[in-house]
Structures are given as structure tokens and as C-alpha cells.
Amino acid sequence: MLEYYLLAVIRIILMTLALFIICIISILYCLLRPFHRNNVYHTATFIGKITKLIGLEVELRVPASIKDIGPVVWMANHQNSYDLITHANAVLPGTVSVGKKSLKWIPIFGQMYWLTGNILIDRKNTNKAMNTIELTADKIKKDKLSVWMFPEGTRSRGRGLLPFKTGAFRTAIQADVPVVPICASNQEGTINLNRWDNGKIIIEFLDPIHLDDTSRDSLRSKVNEVHELMSTKIEQLSIEAATYHNK
């Protein structure tokens, strides 16, 4: 039985070691220029390479419509813990993410996450969370940053694309920037650490969406529209990725 799981055990050890080393190097690098606009991008470039350790190929599709687009709110589907290494391949320069304040206290990883310039919010405090939308929007405008957000608010874990919260959309409206959906094919239940080849994950950027009308009803309508758009694309990508794996 142990022999059967040997590859998985080795991979877990290598992944943990690789992430630890990347975090240490990133912390040391960030101490020279803490909170720089490209710290997240450079760190993510190395974290994304961890996918090779688990026999997973990540195909990134970036349309011409978002190249050199400037500040935006990226909105990606959130599946499981593997997002850390798969989505890292899609992080572009000038991007930071929004995460829970508690992440800061995770040894090594938390300090890296904070020093790279990501935005930390207190999700347990509604008033602070509301204020974070304004602070994030101000940061986008002042520092010309793009912000990576998960509109579902939590991991879907194979339950499909969960309903969207409106925070990412309201942030984009206040910052006067478009939202750009990022769709990743299904990886829940498709990755087996004890299998040499885990196929492909496809991550595709969709065209930017401008949110001009800010009324409450129209915002909810737009949120639902984007949700349907992303859900359809994710299903298409998942079928394509599964076909690739079955070849």
C-alpha cells in the first residue's frame, strides 16, 4: 500500500520544499523593495512552475483585447488549494490579490504574501470589509494596479461555479476600471498525485467588461450575466481539457 502512494508522498514533499524555498527567496527579495507593484508577478512566476512537479500542464490563453490594457479587476473561479500553483501561471505584471487578513500569520507563506504587496481584508468585520472596497479602489487608481479577486468568495470544490458576491464588481466601479473574467477548466478530482501525467488545465482570459451603469438592479443583472458567461466558458474548457487528458 505504501509503495502505491510513494509517488504522491514524494510529490508532496517536493512541492512543500519548493514552496518554502520560493517564499524565503521572495521575502528576501521583497525586503529590498517591499510592496513593489511587480513583487506578486515575479513570485507567482516561480510558484507556477510547481505544476511541473505534479505532471500538470497549464495552457494560458490571453486575447489581444487585454494586452497592455492597464489597471483592471481580474475575476477568476476559485476551485481548491491547487489554485495557488495553477492560477500563478496567469498572474500578469502590476497585479496584486485580495486575501484574508489571517493569511499574514501563516509562517513564511504569510510574510511572503504580505511583503509582496497583496491586500489583506478582515472578512469577519463587515464594516472593515466595506471600507476595503474603497481602499482597494483607491489603490488601483493611485498605484495603477490590477487586482485579482475571487467573486465566489470561497472554494467551489467541485460544486460548479458558485454564486458571485458583488464586492469585485463594486470595486471595479469605484476604481472606474473594467473587470476581466478569468476561467480555469475543472481541476477538482482530476489531479491525482500518484499519477505521472495529470493532463492539462486551461486558463483563458475573456474580453474586458465595462460597468457603466451603477444602479443596484443593473449591477445584480450584470453580475448574473458575467456569472453565466464564465460558467459556460468553464464548462467548454473543462470538456476540452478532459479530451486532451484522454488522448
PyMOL commands that set and color helices and strands:
alter all, ss='L'
color gray80, all
select helices_A, chain A and resi 6-32+39-54+64-66+83-90+101-105+109-115+126-143+167-175+216-245
alter helices_A, ss='H'
color red, helices_A
select strands_A, chain A and resi 57-61+73-76+95-100+119-121+146-149+179-184+200-205
alter strands_A, ss='S'
color yellow, strands_A
deselect
rebuild
show_as cartoon
